[in-house]
Amino acid sequence: MANLNRYKFTFGSKQLTLTTEHDNLFMEEIERIAQEKYKALREKMPTADQETLALLLAINAFSVQLTREMAFEKTEAELASMKEKVLKKNVTLIDLDELED
């Protein structure tokens, strides 16, 4: 099993300890982004409770992740299509070269 890191920080009013394979520098960036997004939500919805804000933050994060995964899959499909086209062209060129021999 990989080395696990315990990273502690405060989110809202909760003290959290995350067990992760990522180093502190990575987790500090995750914490910074989470705090920034949480603050932005809190400013837009000042009467919302912390739990609602945290749930909205999680849902927004999943939305961004899914959008990126879909874009990645589309790009991978386009790349596979291009590879297939290149391979077909190379096979055709090889066949033409063989005909000249």
Backbone hydrogen bonds, N-H to C=O, Kabsch-Sander energy under -0.5 kcal/mol:
donor,donor_aa,acceptor,acceptor_aa,energy
5,N,20,T,-3.9
7,Y,5,N,-0.6
7,Y,18,L,-3.1
9,F,16,L,-2.2
11,F,14,K,-3.0
14,K,11,F,-2.4
16,L,9,F,-3.3
16,L,14,K,-0.6
18,L,7,Y,-3.4
20,T,5,N,-2.8
20,T,18,L,-0.6
27,M,23,D,-2.2
28,E,24,N,-2.8
29,E,25,L,-1.5
30,I,26,F,-2.0
31,E,27,M,-2.9
32,R,28,E,-2.4
33,I,29,E,-2.4
34,A,30,I,-2.7
35,Q,31,E,-2.9
36,E,32,R,-2.4
37,K,33,I,-2.7
38,Y,34,A,-2.5
39,K,35,Q,-2.6
40,A,36,E,-2.1
41,L,37,K,-2.2
42,R,38,Y,-2.6
43,E,39,K,-2.2
44,K,40,A,-1.6
45,M,41,L,-2.2
48,A,45,M,-1.6
53,L,49,D,-2.2
54,A,50,Q,-2.6
55,L,51,E,-2.5
56,L,52,T,-2.6
57,L,53,L,-2.4
58,A,54,A,-2.3
59,I,55,L,-2.7
60,N,56,L,-2.7
61,A,57,L,-2.2
62,F,58,A,-2.5
63,S,59,I,-2.3
64,V,60,N,-2.4
65,Q,61,A,-2.5
66,L,62,F,-2.9
67,T,63,S,-2.3
68,R,64,V,-2.3
69,E,65,Q,-2.6
70,M,66,L,-2.5
71,A,67,T,-2.1
72,F,68,R,-2.5
73,E,69,E,-2.6
74,K,70,M,-2.2
75,T,71,A,-2.4
76,E,72,F,-2.8
77,A,73,E,-2.3
78,E,74,K,-2.4
79,L,75,T,-2.5
80,A,76,E,-2.5
81,S,77,A,-2.3
82,M,78,E,-2.4
83,K,79,L,-2.7
84,E,80,A,-2.3
85,K,81,S,-2.2
86,V,82,M,-2.7
87,L,83,K,-2.8
88,K,84,E,-2.3
89,K,85,K,-2.3
90,N,86,V,-2.6
91,V,87,L,-2.4
92,T,88,K,-2.3
93,L,89,K,-2.4
94,I,90,N,-2.5
95,D,91,V,-2.6
96,L,92,T,-2.1
97,D,93,L,-2.4
98,E,94,I,-2.5
99,L,95,D,-1.6
100,E,96,L,-1.2
101,D,97,D,-0.9
101,D,98,E,-0.5
